[in-house]
Each structure stands twice: as structure tokens, then as C-alpha cells.
Amino acid sequence: MQKISPVSYKVLQCIFELDGFTHVRTEGDHLVFTKPEVLRPIVIPKYHSIPVFIIKNNLRTAGISRERYFAL
């Protein structure tokens, strides 16, 4: 099993867009994405290196598995 490592916000943005999320607004230095099937919005901070716990929390909220994350 691969290990999730910190990535840039641009990489994480591409992953969520490939999964069907759309960018709805920017609040300060945070990007907000939504998808009709997901109840809560996904918030991605504009960090050069997003910590692993933020990535895991966003994946859990979006319902994306670890395997799907690495496939995207």
C-alpha cells in the first residue's frame, strides 16, 4: 500500500476536479469545491505543501478511497 505524502494544493485541486468536483468559490487563501452527491464542501488551503491529515480529511469527506486517490 502506498503512503500518502504532502502535495501542493495544485495537485490536490487536479485530483478533486478529475473526480467530478467543481470550484465554486475562493475565500481568502482557501479553495472551495462541491459535488452534488457530497453533502459537505471540500476546502483546500493554498499551501505549497498540504499536510497529510488535511488530505485524509478531505478524502474521507469526499468518499474517495486511497486506491482511487492514487489512481487519479
Secondary structure, 3 states (H helix, E strand, C coil): CCCCCCECHHHHHHHHHHCCCEEEEEECCEEEEECCCCCCCEEEECCCCECHHHHHHHHHHHCCCHHHHHHC
